Amino acid sequence: MAGMLNFTVGPVMSCQEVLDIAKISVPYFRTPEFSGMMLQNERLMLKFLNAPDNSRCVFLTASGTGAMESCVANILDNNDKVIVINGGSFGHRFVKLCEIYGYNMDEIKCEFGRQIKKEQLDKFAGRGYTALLVNMNETSSGVLYNMSLISRFCKENNILLIVDAISSFITDEIDMAGLEAAAVITGSQKALAVQPGIAAIALAPSAVIRIENNKEKCMYLSLKSALKDMERGQTPFTPAVTTLIQINKRLTIIEENGGIKAERGRIAELACYFREKIKNYPFELVAEDKSNAVTALHPVTCGAKKIVRILKDEYNIWACPNGGGFADEVFRIGHIGHLTKENYNTLFSAFDDMKRWGVI
Ligand SMILES: *Cc1c(COP(=O)(O)O)cnc(C)c1O
């Protein structure tokens, strides 16, 4: 697996400074030094998200799904009437979570890869809904939802907006204050490009108040205790210490190199480079409006599984397969992690070979 060129959407390739951190023995963490680092992580996360004043950020030792569950469990309760935008496997995850917690929930189903329409939202106006859950980038298709449309609908109807930005943090613009989002969820193994293990949740005061007032339903994923410990830069339980140190390194590097906008620009440029060149190959682009994080492709001339397998076995290149019903219809090429244009050229040479041999 060494030397693989990784175009998946996570875990992705890390820069050398981050890799160097993985080599050290894990330091003890109940120290003022670790607390100071955590508070800096919080500050930078909130800055990069343009979170409103008095927002907080907590770091859970969990994959992104753990943070999705934590938000559903801690911010919402049985008195809520929830809307889930469901346009693929990550939307479906929010649906399942609401079902497990027994909430009153309705879905807005979006066709795979399609943008949400105003009419779809308008049907839910003035009907007593209190919260809306959306995956800003539905990573299974790479569609980037129209967040200003969704946010306007939530503002007009006094609906709490919870955003899964696990694959859109850094890659696409997120103005948490402007959107008036109550919570924004991110994860360590996507564009943060460090090891898996940490999910961060930025919480606006509107979410913090709900968490304080709601009855605690769980222990490990409790945001009430996470918020309390984070006041002093700590976590209730042993965190993925190395991943948190790597996050600190990444956030600091981004801050020192022109900030979030510059890093987003770098990712957008790679996405743009790829999407321009891929026009020369027999693939259809799946998503109507695309996140910079990933491009989902539908191969016209052969199955998606075969392409993913050939890239892996013959070229040491990882493309991202799709699951479920689209497994042989769609595969994805990511634009996150430590990637360069040269890396894409390597991928295109592989596609050239496959074209020459009549595989695609
Ligand atoms: C990756 C991802 C998740 C979380 O996946 P985990 O495997 O639990 O880290 C959730 N939502 C979106 C949109 C994602 O891209």
The ligand as a Tripos MOL2 file, in Angstrom:
@<TRIPOS>MOLECULE
LIG
   15    15     1     0     0
SMALL
NO_CHARGES

@<TRIPOS>ATOM
      1 C1        -17.0570   11.2650    5.1230 C.3       1 LIG1
      2 C2        -18.3580   11.8460    5.4380 C.ar      1 LIG1
      3 C3        -19.0420   11.5430    6.6330 C.ar      1 LIG1
      4 C4        -18.5070   10.7120    7.7300 C.3       1 LIG1
      5 O1        -17.9050    9.5490    7.4430 O.3       1 LIG1
      6 P1        -17.0800    8.7840    8.5800 P.3       1 LIG1
      7 O2        -16.6650    7.5570    7.8450 O.co2     1 LIG1
      8 O3        -18.0160    8.5070    9.6890 O.co2     1 LIG1
      9 O4        -15.9580    9.6780    8.9860 O.co2     1 LIG1
     10 C5        -20.2560   12.1360    6.8460 C.ar      1 LIG1
     11 N1        -20.7910   12.9930    5.9710 N.ar      1 LIG1
     12 C6        -20.1680   13.3200    4.8380 C.ar      1 LIG1
     13 C7        -20.8190   14.3010    3.9260 C.3       1 LIG1
     14 C8        -18.9300   12.7630    4.5310 C.ar      1 LIG1
     15 O5        -18.3050   13.1050    3.4040 O.3       1 LIG1
@<TRIPOS>BOND
     1     1     2 1
     2     2     3 ar
     3     2    14 ar
     4     3     4 1
     5     3    10 ar
     6     4     5 1
     7     5     6 1
     8     6     7 2
     9     6     8 1
    10     6     9 1
    11    10    11 ar
    12    11    12 ar
    13    12    13 1
    14    12    14 ar
    15    14    15 1
@<TRIPOS>SUBSTRUCTURE
     1 LIG1         1 GROUP 0 **** ****
